[in-house]
Amino acid sequence: MKFYFSTRNIPGLEDKSLLERMTLLNEAAKAMTIPEKTIFNVLKLIVLVPVFVLILRVVEDWTSLLWAALVLLLYPLIVKPIQHSLCAKYIKKES
């Protein structure tokens, strides 16, 4: 699976405007199969659960709040390439 860090790199979306790319990605996300959606949601949970664990640890060590904020800021950098990669095969390429 190839990872796409930008929607401009996805085949079929190179020459589209941002609004068109987002619309096509949204439609492609709706076309994903149930197992793909499930895997994607589990991956999102794997990224988010440590944030809540770190927030619960604030009572013991206040710096865990900083780590939770860092993980939350990195969330889009981890999740978006996976989402783009899963949706890329559902985007119709124009000839």
KOLMARDREN-989244 format. One record per atom (N, C-alpha, C): residue in one letter; x, y, z. Coordinates in steps of 0.001 Angstrom, whole numbers, padded with zeros to 6 digits, always signed. Layout:
<rs>
aXYZ;...
</rs>
This chain:
<rs>
m+000844-001168+000000;m+000000+000000+000000;m+000894+001237+000000;k+000627+002137-000908;k+001385+003386-001000;k+000712+004431-000112;f+001514+005165+000643;f+000976+006199+001515;f+001018+007543+000804;y-000096+008263+000871;y-000215+009587+000261;y-000315+010619+001378;f+000693+011470+001497;f+000704+012487+002541;f-000036+013751+002127;s-000358+013859+000853;s-001113+014998+000342;s-002134+014486-000662;t-003277+015148-000732;t-004298+014740-001687;t-003859+015030-003118;r-002907+015925-003293;r-002400+016227-004640;r-001636+015055-005244;n-001123+014168-004395;n-000319+013037-004865;n-001163+011834-005266;i-002444+011849-004956;i-003315+010720-005267;i-003628+010737-006763;p-003422+009606-007435;p-003734+009559-008870;p-005208+009866-009125;g-005453+010756-010050;g-006802+011169-010377;g-007217+012470-009711;l-006430+012936-008749;l-006766+014183-008053;l-005728+015284-008274;e-004720+015017-009094;e-003625+015969-009241;e-004069+017337-009742;d-004993+017373-010679;d-005375+018643-011307;d-006686+019214-010758;k-007170+018694-009666;k-008440+019155-009074;k-008179+020251-008044;s-009208+021053-007801;s-009121+022066-006746;s-009288+021374-005389;l-008992+022102-004331;l-009076+021531-002987;l-010492+021064-002670;l-011471+021858-003022;l-012862+021485-002757;l-013252+020213-003511;e-012826+020109-004754;e-013121+018902-005542;e-012415+017683-004962;r-011161+017869-004529;r-010422+016753-003933;r-011098+016266-002663;m-011543+017198-001823;m-012203+016816-000574;m-013533+016111-000846;t-014264+016594-001834;t-015531+015961-002202;t-015306+014542-002704;l-014328+014372-003583;l-014035+013046-004121;l-013508+012102-003041;l-012704+012617-002109;l-012227+011782-001011;l-013361+011368-000087;n-014297+012267+000136;n-015454+011951+000964;n-016294+010860+000317;e-016498+010962-000992;e-017251+009933-001714;e-016504+008602-001693;a-015184+008658-001824;a-014381+007434-001788;a-014427+006795-000404;a-014456+007609+000650;a-014545+007070+002006;a-015878+006351+002216;k-016925+006868+001613;k-018227+006208+001713;k-018244+004887+000955;a-017395+004754-000059;a-017358+003542-000878;a-016490+002443-000261;m-015769+002756+000808;m-014919+001744+001433;m-015764+000593+001967;t-015184-000594+001958;t-015897-001759+002467;t-015942-001726+003995;i-016820-002531+004554;i-016967-002590+006016;i-015653-003004+006693;p-014943-004040+006205;p-013667-004379+006852;p-012639-003246+006795;e-012601-002511+005683;e-011663-001391+005587;e-012029-000285+006573;k-013303+000009+006683;k-013738+001028+007647;k-013420+000595+009067;t-013616-000692+009346;t-013344-001207+010685;t-011858-001117+011007;i-011028-001533+010088;i-009579-001453+010301;i-009153-000005+010505;f-009692+000894+009702;f-009341+002308+009822;f-009769+002860+011184;n-010964+002516+011627;n-011439+002997+012929;n-010631+002409+014081;v-010210+001157+013969;v-009368+000556+014999;v-008011+001253+015043;l-007458+001571+013882;l-006188+002301+013850;l-006317+003681+014499;k-007439+004342+014266;k-007661+005643+014907;k-007738+005486+016421;l-008395+004418+016875;l-008474+004172+018315;l-007104+003885+018915;i-006280+003156+018173;i-004933+002855+018660;i-004139+004142+018871;v-004400+005142+018062;v-003708+006424+018218;v-004325+007249+019343;l-005644+007186+019517;l-006318+008046+020496;l-006285+007512+021934;v-006271+006220+022114;v-006313+005662+023470;v-005133+006136+024317;p-003906+006176+023797;p-002806+006689+024639;p-003018+008127+025114;v-003723+008928+024346;v-004006+010309+024777;v-004803+010290+026074;f-005833+009455+026131;f-006655+009396+027335;f-005902+008769+028500;v-005058+007808+028213;v-004231+007220+029272;v-003285+008272+029834;l-002693+009054+028970;l-001790+010114+029433;l-002539+011188+030218;i-003755+011497+029825;i-004549+012474+030569;i-004866+011946+031966;l-005147+010658+032075;l-005412+010062+033386;l-004174+010074+034275;r-003003+010092+033688;r-001762+010090+034457;r-001365+011487+034938;v-002142+012495+034644;v-001816+013872+035048;v-001729+013983+036565;v-002508+013185+037276;v-002492+013216+038736;v-001104+012869+039265;e-000428+011931+038623;e+000907+011517+039067;e+002008+012426+038535;d+001866+012862+037270;d+002935+013630+036635;d+002319+014595+035623;w+002463+015877+035854;w+001819+016872+034987;w+002393+016891+033574;t+003619+016384+033383;t+004223+016403+032048;t+003522+015440+031088;s+002766+014502+031627;s+002027+013593+030741;s+000976+014361+029942;l+000548+015503+030458;l-000387+016351+029721;l+000283+016911+028460;l+001559+017239+028568;l+002305+017707+027397;l+002447+016596+026362;w+002706+015370+026817;w+002810+014239+025897;w+001475+013962+025222;a+000398+014096+025984;a-000939+013896+025399;a-001201+014942+024321;a-000812+016179+024576;a-000995+017239+023584;a-000154+016966+022339;l+001057+016466+022532;l+001919+016146+021398;l+001320+015028+020540;v+000811+013987+021181;v+000183+012885+020438;v-001046+013398+019698;l-001810+014262+020336;l-003008+014819+019699;l-002646+015692+018497;l-001544+016414+018583;l-001100+017228+017452;l-000586+016368+016298;l-000011+015219+016622;l+000511+014322+015594;l-000575+013425+014995;y-001753+013428+015582;y-002857+012588+015124;y-003140+012726+013624;p-003285+013951+013080;p-003539+014059+011634;p-002375+013557+010774;l-001151+013701+011253;l-000002+013227+010485;l+000042+011704+010398;i-000576+011049+011354;i-000604+009588+011368;i-001829+009062+010633;v-002984+009679+010869;v-004256+009142+010375;v-004532+009522+008916;k-004253+010734+008515;k-004590+011185+007160;k-003903+010375+006057;p-002607+010074+006150;p-002006+009256+005086;p-002652+007872+004967;i-003043+007303+006091;i-003718+005998+006055;i-005080+006139+005396;q-005807+007193+005747;q-007123+007423+005144;q-006993+007653+003635;h-006031+008464+003237;h-005835+008732+001809;h-005476+007452+001054;s-004652+006615+001663;s-004245+005368+001014;s-005404+004406+000856;l-006257+004322+001876;l-007405+003426+001786;l-008438+003929+000780;c-008581+005235+000652;c-009576+005816-000252;c-009094+005913-001693;a-007789+005862-001909;a-007235+006101-003245;a-007753+005125-004277;k-007992+003885-003899;k-008443+002911-004898;k-009890+003101-005308;y-010634+003923-004581;y-012033+004183-004919;y-012238+005472-005712;i-011150+006164-005990;i-011243+007406-006761;i-011139+007066-008236;k-012120+007506-008979;k-012150+007221-010415;k-011143+008113-011134;k-010287+007482-011892;k-009278+008229-012659;k-009879+008624-014007;e-009794+009927-014317;e-010317+010418-015582;e-009263+010278-016671;s-009676+009888-017851;s-008728+009725-018970;s-008634+010982-019783;
</rs>
